[in-house]
Amino acid sequence: MPTPSPESSPIRRLTLRDLTACADLSEDRGWPREEHKWALLLAAGKGYGIDHPDGGLVTACVVTEYGPQRQPALAAVGMVLVAERYARRGIGRRLMRHVVSAVGTTPLTLHATPSGRPLYEELGFKVIGRAEMLRGHLLPTGSRQAIATRPATAGDLPAILRLDEEVFGADRTHIVTRLPAFADQLRVAEEDGRLIGYAAAWPNMDTHVVGPLIARDTATATALLASLAEHTERPLRTDIDVRHEELLGWAKEHGLASVAFNAVMAYGVTELPGDWRRRFAPVTVAAG
């Protein structure tokens, strides 16, 4: 009986048991293995992939849904990868078509690199924004922050969840409640005993990725960024919505450098839900 080719092999759901295979696929494409991030996405989202007949994965991606379980308000697509030797053979297109079909009427969003953008446009995704990746050691601000920040406690979680849903525009309890274990730091900003922002810094290779970054305004966002930087020796990396020009300017003045731009794309909606003015950075571009 002939061995099925990867082009015709079935697409299946991935689980945490596929973590090593997903990391191997990342490495195959020259990406970092990012096992910590893969573990979060596979636990909180739905992974899809195609097995190679000889073992491993030919392609993979993860879809993270937000809102009511029966009818999600939004789904984010990330970690779309095809093994190098099977690139440009339509396998990634087939996987993405499967994802679009699987989510039904749920709107989709993703962050696209310049190389990936043509495929998504072909499938009907539209560019609705841009994010700028920054990386580096944040320099001390030299002055005391006017806005108080502190480590989050278990008692803060209900307020964090309320603020996050209000700003993000959909319930993402399944992500936020994993942050205390996933992140090395989870900090909140408050004023008169009221939560006005929160941010996490989680380990990714040699950096700490800042995300999510939810804040009342730019001053609150800078206070959270500065407080995270004070408690790590690693360089920070984050992806900021380019509409937040003031925060981007401040971060660059204080040591972070621009690394790349990604297109924020959507399918089924013309803009994302929630309040972008208070949404400064995603948990990760792979999860929106």
Backbone torsions as a table, in degrees:
resi	resn	phi	psi	omega
1	MET	NA	127.9	-176.8
2	PRO	-66.9	146.2	177.5
3	THR	-74.3	130.4	-180.0
4	PRO	-64.7	143.3	178.3
5	SER	-80.6	153.2	178.4
6	PRO	-57.2	-30.8	180.0
7	GLU	-63.2	-27.3	-177.9
8	SER	-111.8	-1.2	179.9
9	SER	-67.7	150.7	-177.1
10	PRO	-69.1	149.2	171.8
11	ILE	-87.6	130.8	-177.9
12	ARG	-127.7	164.6	175.3
13	ARG	-76.9	139.3	176.8
14	LEU	-97.4	154.6	177.7
15	THR	-132.7	-178.8	177.8
16	LEU	-61.6	-19.9	176.3
17	ARG	-67.4	-17.1	179.7
18	ASP	-94.0	9.7	-174.5
19	LEU	-56.4	-48.4	-178.7
20	THR	-64.5	-39.9	179.3
21	ALA	-64.6	-37.5	177.8
22	CYS	-66.5	-42.6	178.4
23	ALA	-65.2	-37.8	176.7
24	ASP	-62.2	-39.1	179.7
25	LEU	-66.1	-41.3	175.4
26	SER	-57.0	-47.2	-178.3
27	GLU	-63.2	-37.5	179.4
28	ASP	-59.1	-33.9	-178.9
29	ARG	-92.0	9.2	178.7
30	GLY	82.1	10.7	175.7
31	TRP	-88.6	160.3	168.8
32	PRO	-62.1	155.5	-178.0
33	ARG	-66.6	-37.1	174.3
34	GLU	49.9	45.2	-178.2
35	GLU	-61.9	-35.0	179.7
36	HIS	-61.2	-44.0	179.5
37	LYS	-70.6	-43.7	177.6
38	TRP	-56.0	-41.3	-178.0
39	ALA	-62.1	-42.5	177.7
40	LEU	-62.4	-48.0	-175.5
41	LEU	-66.4	-40.0	179.6
42	LEU	-69.5	-29.4	179.2
43	ALA	-78.8	-39.5	-174.9
44	ALA	-94.2	-19.3	-176.7
45	GLY	-119.8	-164.6	178.9
46	LYS	-117.5	116.0	178.0
47	GLY	-90.2	146.2	176.4
48	TYR	-131.7	143.3	179.8
49	GLY	-163.5	171.1	176.1
50	ILE	-124.3	129.5	179.6
51	ASP	-78.5	145.2	170.6
52	HIS	-84.6	138.6	-179.5
53	PRO	-55.9	-28.9	-179.0
54	ASP	-93.2	5.6	-179.1
55	GLY	110.4	152.3	-178.1
56	GLY	85.0	-174.7	-178.1
57	LEU	-113.4	140.3	174.6
58	VAL	-84.4	-36.8	-178.5
59	THR	-153.9	157.7	179.1
60	ALA	-160.1	158.0	169.9
61	CYS	-161.0	167.9	178.1
62	VAL	-131.1	137.8	176.8
63	VAL	-116.2	123.3	179.4
64	THR	-111.3	119.0	-175.7
65	GLU	-98.1	146.9	-179.3
66	TYR	-130.1	145.8	-180.0
67	GLY	101.2	-162.3	-178.1
68	PRO	-57.8	139.6	-175.9
69	GLN	-62.9	-38.1	-177.0
70	ARG	-74.7	-31.5	179.8
71	GLN	-143.0	81.8	-178.0
72	PRO	-57.7	148.1	178.9
73	ALA	-83.1	-23.3	-175.9
74	LEU	-163.4	148.7	174.5
75	ALA	-134.6	135.6	179.2
76	ALA	-105.5	135.1	178.8
77	VAL	-105.0	134.6	179.2
78	GLY	-152.2	171.4	177.2
79	MET	56.7	39.8	178.8
80	VAL	-77.3	112.4	-174.5
81	LEU	-135.9	143.4	173.0
82	VAL	-128.7	134.5	178.9
83	ALA	-55.1	142.5	-174.3
84	GLU	-52.2	-43.7	-174.9
85	ARG	-73.0	-9.9	178.7
86	TYR	-114.2	12.6	178.9
87	ALA	-67.2	151.8	176.5
88	ARG	60.8	33.0	175.5
89	ARG	-121.3	13.2	175.8
90	GLY	85.7	4.2	-176.8
91	ILE	-72.2	-41.6	177.6
92	GLY	-63.9	-38.8	177.4
93	ARG	-62.6	-43.0	179.2
94	ARG	-63.0	-42.0	179.7
95	LEU	-63.9	-44.5	-178.7
96	MET	-67.2	-35.9	175.9
97	ARG	-63.4	-37.6	176.8
98	HIS	-62.8	-43.1	-179.9
99	VAL	-62.5	-47.3	180.0
100	VAL	-58.8	-40.3	178.6
101	SER	-69.5	-39.4	-175.3
102	ALA	-66.9	-34.6	-177.1
103	VAL	-83.4	-10.5	177.1
104	GLY	64.5	-121.0	-175.9
105	THR	-89.6	0.9	-179.8
106	THR	-69.1	126.8	177.1
107	PRO	-63.2	148.7	-179.0
108	LEU	-117.7	150.6	171.8
109	THR	-139.6	156.1	176.3
110	LEU	-161.1	161.0	172.0
111	HIS	-103.3	122.2	-175.1
112	ALA	-109.0	133.4	170.1
113	THR	-75.0	163.3	177.6
114	PRO	-56.1	-34.6	-178.9
115	SER	-74.5	-30.0	-178.5
116	GLY	-86.7	-20.8	-174.1
117	ARG	-56.9	-43.1	-178.9
118	PRO	-57.6	-39.0	178.8
119	LEU	-62.5	-45.8	-177.5
120	TYR	-66.9	-37.0	176.9
121	GLU	-64.4	-37.8	177.9
122	GLU	-61.5	-32.5	-178.8
123	LEU	-84.9	-4.9	176.7
124	GLY	108.1	2.4	176.3
125	PHE	-72.8	144.9	178.7
126	LYS	-118.1	144.1	175.8
127	VAL	-74.5	125.9	179.8
128	ILE	-121.5	-2.1	179.7
129	GLY	179.5	-174.9	177.9
130	ARG	-141.7	152.1	174.6
131	ALA	-127.8	142.2	179.7
132	GLU	-110.1	124.6	178.1
133	MET	-84.2	130.0	176.8
134	LEU	-118.3	150.0	179.5
135	ARG	-150.2	144.5	174.6
136	GLY	147.9	-179.1	176.0
137	HIS	-90.2	121.6	179.1
138	LEU	-76.0	124.7	-178.0
139	LEU	-74.8	149.3	176.0
140	PRO	-56.7	140.0	-176.7
141	THR	-75.0	-21.2	177.7
142	GLY	80.6	-0.4	177.7
143	SER	-143.4	154.3	-179.1
144	ARG	-71.2	131.6	179.4
145	GLN	-67.6	134.9	-179.3
146	ALA	-72.4	-23.0	-177.6
147	ILE	-103.0	128.0	-176.2
148	ALA	-77.1	134.5	173.2
149	THR	-128.0	157.1	179.2
150	ARG	-159.2	164.1	175.2
151	PRO	-62.4	140.6	176.5
152	ALA	-70.5	150.1	175.0
153	THR	-117.8	170.5	178.2
154	ALA	-59.4	-32.9	-179.8
155	GLY	-68.9	-16.8	179.0
156	ASP	-80.9	-16.6	-170.1
157	LEU	-57.1	-45.1	178.7
158	PRO	-58.4	-41.3	179.7
159	ALA	-69.1	-37.6	176.9
160	ILE	-61.4	-45.0	-179.3
161	LEU	-63.0	-41.2	179.2
162	ARG	-64.3	-46.3	-180.0
163	LEU	-63.9	-42.8	-177.6
164	ASP	-62.5	-44.4	-179.7
165	GLU	-65.6	-38.9	179.1
166	GLU	-62.4	-42.2	-176.0
167	VAL	-82.3	-42.6	-177.9
168	PHE	-73.2	-30.4	178.1
169	GLY	93.5	4.5	178.0
170	ALA	-160.5	153.6	179.5
171	ASP	-70.3	125.2	173.8
172	ARG	-130.8	45.3	178.4
173	THR	-53.6	-39.3	-176.2
174	HIS	-65.6	-19.8	174.5
175	ILE	-92.4	-51.0	-173.8
176	VAL	-61.5	-39.5	-178.7
177	THR	-71.4	-13.1	175.4
178	ARG	-88.7	-12.2	-175.4
179	LEU	-61.4	-40.6	-179.8
180	PRO	-57.2	-34.4	178.4
181	ALA	-87.8	-29.9	-175.9
182	PHE	-79.4	-38.5	-174.1
183	ALA	-94.1	152.1	172.2
184	ASP	-81.1	-26.7	176.5
185	GLN	-136.9	139.3	171.5
186	LEU	-137.0	113.7	-174.0
187	ARG	-123.8	152.1	178.8
188	VAL	-122.5	153.5	171.8
189	ALA	-113.2	139.2	-178.6
190	GLU	-141.9	157.4	178.4
191	GLU	-141.6	124.2	-177.9
192	ASP	53.0	39.7	177.9
193	GLY	77.2	5.9	-178.5
194	ARG	-110.3	135.4	179.8
195	LEU	-71.3	124.8	-179.9
196	ILE	-120.6	3.8	177.1
197	GLY	175.5	161.9	174.0
198	TYR	-154.9	158.0	-179.5
199	ALA	-155.2	154.0	177.8
200	ALA	-126.5	153.0	171.8
201	ALA	-128.2	118.2	-175.8
202	TRP	-120.7	150.2	-173.3
203	PRO	-76.9	133.3	176.3
204	ASN	-144.7	104.3	-175.1
205	MET	56.4	-119.7	-176.5
206	ASP	-97.8	8.5	-177.6
207	THR	-116.3	169.6	164.2
208	HIS	-112.0	118.1	178.5
209	VAL	-83.1	127.6	176.7
210	VAL	-91.6	115.7	178.8
211	GLY	170.0	137.3	1.7
212	PRO	-74.9	161.6	172.3
213	LEU	-128.5	102.4	-179.1
214	ILE	-114.7	126.2	-175.7
215	ALA	-152.0	150.7	-179.2
216	ARG	-61.8	-37.1	-177.1
217	ASP	-160.2	-178.5	-177.1
218	THR	-63.2	-39.6	180.0
219	ALA	-59.7	-40.5	178.3
220	THR	-67.6	-40.2	178.8
221	ALA	-63.5	-42.2	179.5
222	THR	-66.9	-37.0	178.1
223	ALA	-63.1	-41.4	178.9
224	LEU	-67.5	-44.4	177.9
225	LEU	-59.1	-46.4	-178.8
226	ALA	-63.7	-38.9	-178.7
227	SER	-69.8	-35.1	175.8
228	LEU	-66.1	-42.2	-178.8
229	ALA	-63.9	-34.2	-178.8
230	GLU	-64.7	-21.4	-173.4
231	HIS	-111.6	23.4	174.1
232	THR	-148.4	149.5	173.7
233	GLU	-98.4	-6.1	179.2
234	ARG	-79.1	154.5	169.9
235	PRO	-65.7	150.7	176.4
236	LEU	-93.1	151.6	172.2
237	ARG	-138.3	137.3	179.9
238	THR	-156.5	162.4	-179.4
239	ASP	-121.7	110.4	-173.9
240	ILE	-104.4	133.7	172.8
241	ASP	-57.1	126.4	-173.5
242	VAL	-65.5	-13.9	176.6
243	ARG	-69.6	-17.3	178.3
244	HIS	-88.2	65.6	-175.2
245	GLU	-61.6	-37.1	-177.8
246	GLU	-65.2	-43.9	178.9
247	LEU	-66.4	-41.8	179.0
248	LEU	-60.6	-43.4	178.9
249	GLY	-63.1	-43.6	179.2
250	TRP	-62.2	-45.6	-177.8
251	ALA	-63.0	-40.3	-179.9
252	LYS	-69.4	-35.6	176.8
253	GLU	-65.9	-23.8	-176.6
254	HIS	-108.4	25.7	166.8
255	GLY	110.3	-11.5	178.6
256	LEU	-85.9	144.0	-177.9
257	ALA	-118.4	148.2	177.5
258	SER	-70.0	133.6	-179.2
259	VAL	-110.5	-44.3	-175.6
260	ALA	-166.2	165.8	173.5
261	PHE	-120.2	141.3	172.8
262	ASN	-121.9	147.0	175.2
263	ALA	-85.0	131.2	172.2
264	VAL	-87.7	122.7	-174.9
265	MET	-122.9	156.6	179.9
266	ALA	-142.2	154.7	178.2
267	TYR	-132.0	119.8	177.9
268	GLY	95.6	-8.5	175.5
269	VAL	-143.2	158.0	179.5
270	THR	-99.3	-13.4	174.3
271	GLU	-153.8	156.8	-178.2
272	LEU	-80.5	152.8	178.7
273	PRO	-70.2	173.9	175.1
274	GLY	86.7	-165.0	-174.4
275	ASP	-117.1	98.3	-176.6
276	TRP	-63.3	-23.4	-178.0
277	ARG	-65.4	-23.9	178.3
278	ARG	-108.6	-2.0	179.7
279	ARG	-103.3	101.7	-173.3
280	PHE	-94.1	-36.8	-178.4
281	ALA	-150.3	145.7	178.9
282	PRO	-78.4	166.3	171.5
283	VAL	-54.7	-49.7	173.7
284	THR	-159.6	149.4	-180.0
285	VAL	-61.9	-19.3	179.2
286	ALA	-76.6	-15.0	-177.5
287	ALA	-124.4	5.1	178.4
288	GLY	75.0	NA	NA
